[in-house]
Amino acid sequence: SSASAWRSSRAHEIQAQNAVQLQYDWTFTTPFTGTLLPPAGGGAAPEWQETSEQIDRGMLMERDPILFFDEVILYESDLDDNGVTQMSVKLRVMPKCWLVLLRLWMRVDGLMVRLRETRMFCRHNTPDAARTVLREVRHVEGTFKELRSAGAPGDGPAYACADTASQAFQAVAPIGVKLFRSEKLLLPEAN
């Protein structure tokens, strides 16, 4: 595994410092894709259903005005000077739709890069569409050696942030794709 490779490459440092080795995911990787809560008035929470529908990327690329945008970094770590991990959420609202991007980006210097992205999208320009939320979950990762052999750039500027890492993975897809899932949620009608 990547963790084993990293640990063996730093075995001399670990021994020299008499470091205590704890068994946990020190990269802070999470499978979290969001939480659905039951309606305020009671009842069961709605459930995601598998679907072949996908987010309308053409609509997202239209030159509509962005009515609201915000990004919040939920957590960030420099992995004890061995790379970086960051979990963030972005929200973008436009006249025809909204998009939420929950993204975990992790890079272990000289070893690997990982992205776990959850996109939630809802059109609200037609009455029927406003009740349907699409969710795409994508997990991609690879060692720099694997990515280089697939034609992606080596460790460096291409993986300096989540956006450029995502572009590098898109360029070599399906290399590195560990999971892709598309789901939809039908929201209950308002009372």
Disulfide bonds with the S-S distance in Angstrom:
none
